[in-house]
Amino acid sequence: MTSCSNSKGVALITGAGQGIGRAIAIRLASDGFDVGPSDLSTNKSKLDEVALEITSAHPGRRVSVLFADVTVEDDIRSVVDGVVTELGGLDVVSSPSTPGLFCSHSKRRWSPMPVSSTPHHW
């Protein structure tokens, strides 16, 4: 993670190690967002490549690599808390591999939240 940013906001992208998730993370960074690319820990090297590609192509863009299995509630909490802590907030969520599975947090309960595979501003 780099330290200085002139950002449009913060985006969390699940499944960002490859495919559509990777493309969305790179695009959001090129559009001016700081990004939290997330994937399974087994895809660490792929996520590191995404982070390097983003920081190389977009100096000043902050990236926080996060690991989660979006089918595990505690992992979802952890990745949301991680992106908020590391990047200072959360404005956009993209979960292309699991639309509708990502959950929203309200004090003590997690409930299903319909999420499109297209990035949205919340």
C-alpha positions as CSV (number, residue, x, y, z in Angstrom):
1,M,0.0,0.0,0.0
2,T,1.2,3.5,-0.8
3,S,0.5,6.5,1.3
4,C,-0.6,9.5,-0.7
5,S,-3.8,9.6,-2.8
6,N,-6.0,11.9,-4.7
7,S,-8.9,9.4,-5.0
8,K,-12.4,9.4,-6.3
9,G,-13.2,6.9,-3.5
10,V,-12.4,3.4,-2.4
11,A,-13.5,0.2,-4.2
12,L,-13.5,-3.4,-2.9
13,I,-13.3,-6.0,-5.7
14,T,-13.7,-9.7,-4.9
15,G,-12.3,-12.3,-7.3
16,A,-9.7,-9.7,-8.4
17,G,-6.9,-12.2,-9.0
18,Q,-8.0,-13.0,-12.5
19,G,-10.7,-12.6,-15.1
20,I,-13.5,-10.0,-14.8
21,G,-12.5,-9.2,-11.2
22,R,-9.0,-8.3,-12.2
23,A,-10.3,-6.2,-15.1
24,I,-12.7,-4.4,-12.8
25,A,-9.9,-3.6,-10.2
26,I,-7.6,-2.3,-12.9
27,R,-10.4,-0.2,-14.5
28,L,-11.5,1.3,-11.2
29,A,-7.9,2.2,-10.4
30,S,-7.5,3.8,-13.9
31,D,-10.8,5.7,-13.2
32,G,-9.3,7.2,-10.1
33,F,-10.3,4.9,-7.3
34,D,-8.1,3.4,-4.6
35,V,-8.7,-0.3,-4.6
36,G,-8.9,-3.3,-2.4
37,P,-8.5,-6.3,-4.7
38,S,-9.6,-9.4,-2.9
39,D,-9.4,-13.1,-3.7
40,L,-8.7,-16.5,-2.0
41,S,-5.3,-16.6,-0.3
42,T,-4.3,-19.3,-2.8
43,N,-4.3,-16.5,-5.4
44,K,-1.9,-14.3,-3.5
45,S,0.7,-14.1,-6.3
46,K,-2.0,-13.1,-8.8
47,L,-3.3,-10.4,-6.5
48,D,0.2,-9.1,-6.0
49,E,0.6,-8.9,-9.8
50,V,-2.7,-6.9,-9.9
51,A,-1.4,-4.5,-7.2
52,L,1.9,-4.1,-9.0
53,E,0.2,-3.4,-12.3
54,I,-2.1,-0.8,-10.7
55,T,0.6,1.0,-8.8
56,S,3.0,1.0,-11.7
57,A,0.4,2.3,-14.2
58,H,-1.2,4.8,-11.8
59,P,1.3,6.4,-9.4
60,G,-0.4,7.6,-6.2
61,R,-3.2,5.1,-6.4
62,R,-3.4,3.1,-3.2
63,V,-3.9,-0.6,-3.2
64,S,-4.6,-2.9,-0.3
65,V,-4.5,-6.6,-1.2
66,L,-7.0,-8.6,0.8
67,F,-7.9,-12.3,1.2
68,A,-11.3,-13.7,1.6
69,D,-13.6,-16.6,0.7
70,V,-16.8,-14.7,0.1
71,T,-18.8,-17.8,1.1
72,V,-17.5,-17.4,4.6
73,E,-19.2,-14.7,6.7
74,D,-16.2,-13.9,8.9
75,D,-14.0,-13.5,5.8
76,I,-16.5,-10.9,4.4
77,R,-16.4,-9.0,7.7
78,S,-12.6,-9.1,7.6
79,V,-12.2,-7.9,4.1
80,V,-14.7,-5.0,4.6
81,D,-13.0,-4.0,7.8
82,G,-9.6,-4.3,6.2
83,V,-10.4,-2.1,3.2
84,V,-11.9,0.5,5.5
85,T,-9.0,0.4,7.9
86,E,-6.3,0.4,5.2
87,L,-7.9,2.8,2.7
88,G,-10.1,5.0,4.9
89,G,-13.6,4.0,3.7
90,L,-15.6,2.0,1.2
91,D,-17.6,3.6,-1.7
92,V,-17.8,0.8,-4.3
93,V,-18.2,-2.9,-4.0
94,S,-17.9,-5.3,-7.0
95,S,-18.3,-9.0,-6.6
96,P,-18.4,-10.3,-10.1
97,S,-18.0,-14.0,-9.3
98,T,-20.8,-14.0,-6.7
99,P,-23.5,-11.4,-7.5
100,G,-26.1,-11.3,-4.7
101,L,-23.8,-13.2,-2.3
102,F,-21.9,-10.3,-0.8
103,C,-23.5,-9.2,2.4
104,S,-23.9,-5.8,4.1
105,H,-23.0,-5.3,7.7
106,S,-25.2,-3.6,10.2
107,K,-24.0,-3.6,13.8
108,R,-24.6,-7.3,14.6
109,R,-26.4,-8.8,11.7
110,W,-25.4,-9.6,8.2
111,S,-28.1,-9.9,5.6
112,P,-28.1,-10.8,1.9
113,M,-27.8,-7.7,-0.3
114,P,-28.6,-7.8,-4.0
115,V,-25.4,-6.7,-5.7
116,S,-25.0,-6.4,-9.4
117,S,-21.8,-7.7,-11.1
118,T,-21.4,-4.1,-12.4
119,P,-19.6,-1.7,-10.0
120,H,-22.0,0.8,-8.3
121,H,-21.6,3.8,-6.1
122,W,-23.3,3.3,-2.7
